[in-house]
């Protein structure tokens, strides 16, 4: 028996759907962070790393 878990319930694999506008589906990313650079220096780097951890 093959099944898939989608949106909080088990469904048949051919019934599961990921919305086309879902970011993870479009870009395949799980963690996304942008660090601004001013005068060749990362802006608020410690805060960005804290969020990452």
Secondary structure, DSSP 8 states (H G I E B T S, - for coil): ---EEETTEEE-TTT----TT-HHHHH--S------EETTEETTHHHHHHHH-
